[in-house]
Amino acid sequence: MGELDGKVAIVTAAGRRRSIGNSAALALARLGADLVVTGTGRDPATFPDDEKEVGWRDVESTADQVRELGRRAITATLDVTNDGQVADVVSRTLTELGRVDILVNNAAMAIGADRVPMVEVDPGIFERVLAVKVMGSFLCSRAVAKVLIEQGQGGKIVNIASVAGKRGGANAMAYCAANFAMVGMTQTMARELGPHAVNVNCVCPGAVDTARMDGFGRSDEWQRLAERTALGRNGGPEEVADLIAYLCTEGSSWISGQSINIDGGLIMEH
């Protein structure tokens, strides 16, 4: 028996092989949850080499991993900024899996043209970074919250932000804005949904060894990121996933509205 037996979780942006989303889906499945795995429908030509080498199939491969753990899994291509698509995914979840108990808002824009001095940031790129992280999390949370309230059995929402939601940094205007917003949204959602026994928390990782961070390489800049932490190392996606999974269990039933740093001791003041 798993602690999350009978529960159904939706995890957005869970199609990458080396990612927090994939690791979170598997961590929840190990505890007994059935999964809805969403992704953006990436072009296989853009997959990193390690995915191409193993014939990775994005969300379908994550779903296969979940099924290998003995849990049910369905997949969906989802633009989290599209309200109609979000509604369709939640409706399909109810039809095929019977309920929703957990939502992990993990979708975010890839590191890219937004990481420049603020005077050089294109307004359209700024808007898109906020749309995916902030609007996407809002739309997914709103749709799932309606179901959780109607079911009347509580639930868990975990937002994935960043230490960039706690401390601003140069050349990351849009990213910091989006992640600071996630911290505030988490607190508001926790206040509103608490009376319905829904816990809402936020996880704020530091540098995590995922495909998202491949642009940094794994040499000098990567080591400099590690050296800024108290523990002297960067994290792994499984470590973040274990915290996400814990926040979806009854052991965390008195934790809500919190934005928890998981960064090797990079940020300690709040």
Contacts in CASP RR format, 6 or more apart in sequence:
PFRMAT RR
TARGET T0000
AUTHOR 0000-0000-0000
METHOD contacts of the structure
MODEL  1
MGELDGKVAIVTAAGRRRSIGNSAALALARLGADLVVTGTGRDPATFPDD
EKEVGWRDVESTADQVRELGRRAITATLDVTNDGQVADVVSRTLTELGRV
DILVNNAAMAIGADRVPMVEVDPGIFERVLAVKVMGSFLCSRAVAKVLIE
QGQGGKIVNIASVAGKRGGANAMAYCAANFAMVGMTQTMARELGPHAVNV
NCVCPGAVDTARMDGFGRSDEWQRLAERTALGRNGGPEEVADLIAYLCTE
GSSWISGQSINIDGGLIMEH
2 31 0 8 1.000
2 32 0 8 1.000
3 31 0 8 1.000
3 32 0 8 1.000
3 249 0 8 1.000
3 250 0 8 1.000
4 28 0 8 1.000
4 31 0 8 1.000
4 32 0 8 1.000
4 33 0 8 1.000
4 101 0 8 1.000
4 102 0 8 1.000
4 248 0 8 1.000
4 249 0 8 1.000
5 32 0 8 1.000
5 33 0 8 1.000
6 32 0 8 1.000
6 33 0 8 1.000
6 34 0 8 1.000
6 101 0 8 1.000
7 32 0 8 1.000
7 33 0 8 1.000
7 34 0 8 1.000
7 101 0 8 1.000
7 102 0 8 1.000
7 248 0 8 1.000
8 33 0 8 1.000
8 34 0 8 1.000
8 35 0 8 1.000
8 36 0 8 1.000
8 93 0 8 1.000
8 97 0 8 1.000
8 98 0 8 1.000
8 99 0 8 1.000
8 100 0 8 1.000
8 101 0 8 1.000
8 102 0 8 1.000
9 25 0 8 1.000
9 28 0 8 1.000
9 33 0 8 1.000
9 34 0 8 1.000
9 35 0 8 1.000
9 36 0 8 1.000
9 101 0 8 1.000
9 102 0 8 1.000
9 103 0 8 1.000
9 104 0 8 1.000
9 248 0 8 1.000
10 35 0 8 1.000
10 36 0 8 1.000
10 38 0 8 1.000
10 89 0 8 1.000
10 90 0 8 1.000
10 93 0 8 1.000
10 100 0 8 1.000
10 102 0 8 1.000
10 103 0 8 1.000
10 104 0 8 1.000
10 140 0 8 1.000
10 144 0 8 1.000
11 21 0 8 1.000
11 24 0 8 1.000
11 25 0 8 1.000
11 28 0 8 1.000
11 35 0 8 1.000
11 36 0 8 1.000
11 37 0 8 1.000
11 38 0 8 1.000
11 104 0 8 1.000
11 106 0 8 1.000
12 21 0 8 1.000
12 38 0 8 1.000
12 39 0 8 1.000
12 78 0 8 1.000
12 80 0 8 1.000
12 104 0 8 1.000
12 105 0 8 1.000
12 106 0 8 1.000
12 107 0 8 1.000
12 140 0 8 1.000
13 19 0 8 1.000
13 21 0 8 1.000
13 38 0 8 1.000
13 39 0 8 1.000
13 40 0 8 1.000
13 80 0 8 1.000
13 106 0 8 1.000
13 107 0 8 1.000
13 108 0 8 1.000
14 21 0 8 1.000
14 22 0 8 1.000
14 24 0 8 1.000
14 25 0 8 1.000
14 35 0 8 1.000
14 37 0 8 1.000
14 38 0 8 1.000
14 39 0 8 1.000
14 59 0 8 1.000
14 62 0 8 1.000
14 106 0 8 1.000
15 21 0 8 1.000
15 22 0 8 1.000
15 37 0 8 1.000
15 39 0 8 1.000
15 42 0 8 1.000
15 58 0 8 1.000
15 59 0 8 1.000
15 61 0 8 1.000
15 62 0 8 1.000
16 22 0 8 1.000
16 51 0 8 1.000
16 58 0 8 1.000
16 210 0 8 1.000
16 211 0 8 1.000
16 212 0 8 1.000
17 48 0 8 1.000
17 50 0 8 1.000
17 51 0 8 1.000
17 54 0 8 1.000
17 56 0 8 1.000
17 61 0 8 1.000
17 211 0 8 1.000
18 48 0 8 1.000
18 50 0 8 1.000
18 209 0 8 1.000
18 210 0 8 1.000
18 211 0 8 1.000
18 237 0 8 1.000
19 210 0 8 1.000
19 211 0 8 1.000
19 212 0 8 1.000
19 237 0 8 1.000
20 106 0 8 1.000
20 160 0 8 1.000
20 205 0 8 1.000
20 208 0 8 1.000
20 210 0 8 1.000
20 237 0 8 1.000
20 240 0 8 1.000
20 241 0 8 1.000
20 244 0 8 1.000
21 62 0 8 1.000
21 104 0 8 1.000
21 106 0 8 1.000
21 160 0 8 1.000
21 237 0 8 1.000
21 241 0 8 1.000
22 62 0 8 1.000
22 65 0 8 1.000
22 237 0 8 1.000
23 236 0 8 1.000
23 237 0 8 1.000
23 238 0 8 1.000
23 240 0 8 1.000
23 241 0 8 1.000
24 104 0 8 1.000
24 106 0 8 1.000
24 240 0 8 1.000
24 241 0 8 1.000
24 244 0 8 1.000
24 245 0 8 1.000
25 35 0 8 1.000
25 37 0 8 1.000
25 62 0 8 1.000
25 65 0 8 1.000
25 66 0 8 1.000
25 73 0 8 1.000
26 62 0 8 1.000
26 65 0 8 1.000
26 66 0 8 1.000
26 69 0 8 1.000
26 241 0 8 1.000
27 238 0 8 1.000
27 241 0 8 1.000
27 242 0 8 1.000
27 244 0 8 1.000
27 245 0 8 1.000
28 35 0 8 1.000
28 102 0 8 1.000
28 104 0 8 1.000
28 244 0 8 1.000
28 245 0 8 1.000
28 248 0 8 1.000
29 35 0 8 1.000
29 65 0 8 1.000
29 66 0 8 1.000
29 69 0 8 1.000
29 70 0 8 1.000
29 71 0 8 1.000
29 73 0 8 1.000
30 69 0 8 1.000
30 245 0 8 1.000
31 245 0 8 1.000
31 248 0 8 1.000
31 249 0 8 1.000
32 69 0 8 1.000
32 71 0 8 1.000
33 71 0 8 1.000
33 101 0 8 1.000
33 102 0 8 1.000
33 248 0 8 1.000
34 66 0 8 1.000
34 71 0 8 1.000
34 72 0 8 1.000
34 73 0 8 1.000
34 97 0 8 1.000
35 63 0 8 1.000
35 66 0 8 1.000
35 71 0 8 1.000
35 72 0 8 1.000
35 73 0 8 1.000
35 74 0 8 1.000
36 73 0 8 1.000
36 74 0 8 1.000
36 75 0 8 1.000
36 76 0 8 1.000
36 89 0 8 1.000
36 92 0 8 1.000
36 93 0 8 1.000
36 97 0 8 1.000
37 59 0 8 1.000
37 62 0 8 1.000
37 63 0 8 1.000
37 66 0 8 1.000
37 73 0 8 1.000
37 74 0 8 1.000
37 75 0 8 1.000
37 76 0 8 1.000
38 59 0 8 1.000
38 75 0 8 1.000
38 76 0 8 1.000
38 77 0 8 1.000
38 78 0 8 1.000
38 80 0 8 1.000
38 89 0 8 1.000
38 107 0 8 1.000
39 58 0 8 1.000
39 59 0 8 1.000
39 75 0 8 1.000
39 76 0 8 1.000
39 77 0 8 1.000
39 78 0 8 1.000
39 107 0 8 1.000
40 77 0 8 1.000
40 78 0 8 1.000
40 79 0 8 1.000
40 107 0 8 1.000
41 58 0 8 1.000
41 59 0 8 1.000
41 77 0 8 1.000
42 58 0 8 1.000
44 52 0 8 1.000
44 58 0 8 1.000
47 56 0 8 1.000
47 58 0 8 1.000
48 211 0 8 1.000
48 214 0 8 1.000
50 56 0 8 1.000
51 211 0 8 1.000
55 61 0 8 1.000
57 64 0 8 1.000
59 75 0 8 1.000
59 76 0 8 1.000
59 77 0 8 1.000
60 75 0 8 1.000
62 73 0 8 1.000
62 75 0 8 1.000
63 73 0 8 1.000
63 74 0 8 1.000
63 75 0 8 1.000
64 73 0 8 1.000
66 72 0 8 1.000
66 73 0 8 1.000
67 73 0 8 1.000
72 97 0 8 1.000
74 92 0 8 1.000
74 93 0 8 1.000
74 96 0 8 1.000
74 97 0 8 1.000
76 88 0 8 1.000
76 89 0 8 1.000
76 92 0 8 1.000
78 85 0 8 1.000
78 86 0 8 1.000
78 89 0 8 1.000
79 85 0 8 1.000
80 86 0 8 1.000
80 107 0 8 1.000
80 132 0 8 1.000
80 135 0 8 1.000
80 136 0 8 1.000
80 137 0 8 1.000
80 139 0 8 1.000
80 140 0 8 1.000
81 131 0 8 1.000
81 132 0 8 1.000
81 135 0 8 1.000
81 136 0 8 1.000
81 139 0 8 1.000
82 139 0 8 1.000
83 139 0 8 1.000
86 136 0 8 1.000
86 139 0 8 1.000
86 140 0 8 1.000
86 143 0 8 1.000
87 143 0 8 1.000
90 100 0 8 1.000
90 143 0 8 1.000
90 144 0 8 1.000
90 147 0 8 1.000
93 99 0 8 1.000
93 100 0 8 1.000
94 100 0 8 1.000
94 147 0 8 1.000
99 147 0 8 1.000
99 151 0 8 1.000
100 144 0 8 1.000
100 147 0 8 1.000
100 148 0 8 1.000
100 151 0 8 1.000
101 148 0 8 1.000
101 153 0 8 1.000
101 154 0 8 1.000
101 155 0 8 1.000
101 156 0 8 1.000
102 155 0 8 1.000
102 156 0 8 1.000
102 157 0 8 1.000
102 158 0 8 1.000
102 248 0 8 1.000
103 140 0 8 1.000
103 141 0 8 1.000
103 144 0 8 1.000
103 156 0 8 1.000
103 157 0 8 1.000
103 158 0 8 1.000
104 158 0 8 1.000
104 160 0 8 1.000
104 244 0 8 1.000
104 248 0 8 1.000
105 136 0 8 1.000
105 137 0 8 1.000
105 140 0 8 1.000
105 141 0 8 1.000
105 157 0 8 1.000
105 158 0 8 1.000
105 159 0 8 1.000
105 160 0 8 1.000
106 160 0 8 1.000
107 132 0 8 1.000
107 133 0 8 1.000
107 136 0 8 1.000
107 137 0 8 1.000
107 140 0 8 1.000
108 132 0 8 1.000
108 133 0 8 1.000
108 160 0 8 1.000
108 178 0 8 1.000
109 128 0 8 1.000
109 129 0 8 1.000
109 132 0 8 1.000
109 133 0 8 1.000
110 212 0 8 1.000
111 212 0 8 1.000
111 213 0 8 1.000
111 215 0 8 1.000
113 122 0 8 1.000
113 125 0 8 1.000
114 121 0 8 1.000
114 125 0 8 1.000
114 126 0 8 1.000
114 129 0 8 1.000
114 172 0 8 1.000
114 173 0 8 1.000
114 174 0 8 1.000
114 175 0 8 1.000
115 171 0 8 1.000
115 172 0 8 1.000
115 175 0 8 1.000
116 171 0 8 1.000
117 170 0 8 1.000
117 171 0 8 1.000
118 171 0 8 1.000
118 173 0 8 1.000
121 173 0 8 1.000
121 174 0 8 1.000
125 174 0 8 1.000
126 173 0 8 1.000
126 174 0 8 1.000
126 177 0 8 1.000
129 174 0 8 1.000
129 175 0 8 1.000
129 177 0 8 1.000
129 178 0 8 1.000
130 174 0 8 1.000
130 177 0 8 1.000
130 178 0 8 1.000
130 181 0 8 1.000
132 178 0 8 1.000
133 178 0 8 1.000
133 179 0 8 1.000
133 181 0 8 1.000
133 182 0 8 1.000
134 178 0 8 1.000
134 181 0 8 1.000
134 182 0 8 1.000
134 185 0 8 1.000
137 159 0 8 1.000
137 182 0 8 1.000
137 185 0 8 1.000
138 185 0 8 1.000
141 157 0 8 1.000
141 159 0 8 1.000
141 185 0 8 1.000
141 189 0 8 1.000
141 200 0 8 1.000
144 157 0 8 1.000
145 157 0 8 1.000
145 189 0 8 1.000
145 193 0 8 1.000
145 198 0 8 1.000
148 154 0 8 1.000
148 155 0 8 1.000
148 193 0 8 1.000
148 196 0 8 1.000
148 198 0 8 1.000
149 193 0 8 1.000
149 196 0 8 1.000
149 198 0 8 1.000
152 196 0 8 1.000
152 197 0 8 1.000
153 197 0 8 1.000
154 196 0 8 1.000
154 197 0 8 1.000
154 198 0 8 1.000
155 197 0 8 1.000
155 198 0 8 1.000
155 199 0 8 1.000
156 198 0 8 1.000
156 199 0 8 1.000
156 200 0 8 1.000
156 201 0 8 1.000
156 247 0 8 1.000
156 248 0 8 1.000
156 252 0 8 1.000
157 189 0 8 1.000
157 193 0 8 1.000
157 198 0 8 1.000
157 199 0 8 1.000
157 200 0 8 1.000
157 201 0 8 1.000
158 200 0 8 1.000
158 201 0 8 1.000
158 202 0 8 1.000
158 203 0 8 1.000
158 244 0 8 1.000
158 247 0 8 1.000
158 248 0 8 1.000
159 182 0 8 1.000
159 185 0 8 1.000
159 186 0 8 1.000
159 200 0 8 1.000
159 201 0 8 1.000
159 202 0 8 1.000
159 203 0 8 1.000
160 182 0 8 1.000
160 202 0 8 1.000
160 203 0 8 1.000
160 205 0 8 1.000
160 244 0 8 1.000
161 179 0 8 1.000
161 182 0 8 1.000
161 183 0 8 1.000
161 186 0 8 1.000
161 202 0 8 1.000
161 203 0 8 1.000
161 204 0 8 1.000
161 259 0 8 1.000
162 175 0 8 1.000
162 179 0 8 1.000
162 204 0 8 1.000
162 205 0 8 1.000
162 206 0 8 1.000
163 204 0 8 1.000
163 205 0 8 1.000
163 206 0 8 1.000
163 261 0 8 1.000
163 263 0 8 1.000
163 266 0 8 1.000
163 267 0 8 1.000
164 172 0 8 1.000
164 175 0 8 1.000
164 176 0 8 1.000
164 179 0 8 1.000
164 180 0 8 1.000
165 176 0 8 1.000
165 179 0 8 1.000
165 180 0 8 1.000
165 182 0 8 1.000
165 183 0 8 1.000
165 204 0 8 1.000
165 259 0 8 1.000
166 183 0 8 1.000
166 204 0 8 1.000
166 259 0 8 1.000
166 261 0 8 1.000
166 267 0 8 1.000
166 270 0 8 1.000
167 267 0 8 1.000
168 176 0 8 1.000
168 180 0 8 1.000
169 176 0 8 1.000
179 204 0 8 1.000
182 202 0 8 1.000
182 259 0 8 1.000
183 202 0 8 1.000
183 204 0 8 1.000
183 259 0 8 1.000
184 259 0 8 1.000
186 200 0 8 1.000
186 201 0 8 1.000
186 202 0 8 1.000
186 257 0 8 1.000
186 258 0 8 1.000
186 259 0 8 1.000
187 257 0 8 1.000
187 259 0 8 1.000
189 200 0 8 1.000
189 257 0 8 1.000
190 199 0 8 1.000
190 200 0 8 1.000
190 201 0 8 1.000
190 256 0 8 1.000
190 257 0 8 1.000
191 257 0 8 1.000
193 200 0 8 1.000
194 200 0 8 1.000
194 256 0 8 1.000
199 247 0 8 1.000
199 252 0 8 1.000
199 253 0 8 1.000
199 255 0 8 1.000
199 256 0 8 1.000
199 257 0 8 1.000
200 256 0 8 1.000
200 257 0 8 1.000
201 247 0 8 1.000
201 252 0 8 1.000
201 255 0 8 1.000
201 256 0 8 1.000
201 257 0 8 1.000
201 258 0 8 1.000
201 259 0 8 1.000
201 260 0 8 1.000
202 257 0 8 1.000
202 258 0 8 1.000
202 259 0 8 1.000
202 260 0 8 1.000
203 240 0 8 1.000
203 243 0 8 1.000
203 244 0 8 1.000
203 247 0 8 1.000
203 259 0 8 1.000
203 260 0 8 1.000
203 262 0 8 1.000
204 259 0 8 1.000
204 260 0 8 1.000
204 261 0 8 1.000
204 262 0 8 1.000
204 263 0 8 1.000
205 235 0 8 1.000
205 240 0 8 1.000
205 262 0 8 1.000
205 263 0 8 1.000
206 234 0 8 1.000
206 235 0 8 1.000
206 261 0 8 1.000
206 262 0 8 1.000
206 263 0 8 1.000
206 264 0 8 1.000
206 266 0 8 1.000
207 213 0 8 1.000
207 216 0 8 1.000
207 222 0 8 1.000
207 225 0 8 1.000
207 226 0 8 1.000
207 234 0 8 1.000
207 235 0 8 1.000
207 263 0 8 1.000
208 234 0 8 1.000
208 235 0 8 1.000
208 236 0 8 1.000
208 237 0 8 1.000
208 239 0 8 1.000
208 240 0 8 1.000
209 218 0 8 1.000
209 234 0 8 1.000
209 235 0 8 1.000
209 236 0 8 1.000
209 237 0 8 1.000
210 236 0 8 1.000
210 237 0 8 1.000
213 222 0 8 1.000
216 222 0 8 1.000
216 225 0 8 1.000
222 234 0 8 1.000
225 234 0 8 1.000
226 232 0 8 1.000
226 233 0 8 1.000
226 234 0 8 1.000
228 266 0 8 1.000
229 263 0 8 1.000
229 264 0 8 1.000
229 265 0 8 1.000
229 266 0 8 1.000
230 264 0 8 1.000
230 265 0 8 1.000
230 266 0 8 1.000
230 268 0 8 1.000
231 264 0 8 1.000
231 265 0 8 1.000
232 264 0 8 1.000
233 264 0 8 1.000
235 264 0 8 1.000
239 262 0 8 1.000
240 262 0 8 1.000
243 260 0 8 1.000
243 262 0 8 1.000
246 252 0 8 1.000
247 255 0 8 1.000
247 260 0 8 1.000
261 267 0 8 1.000
261 268 0 8 1.000
END
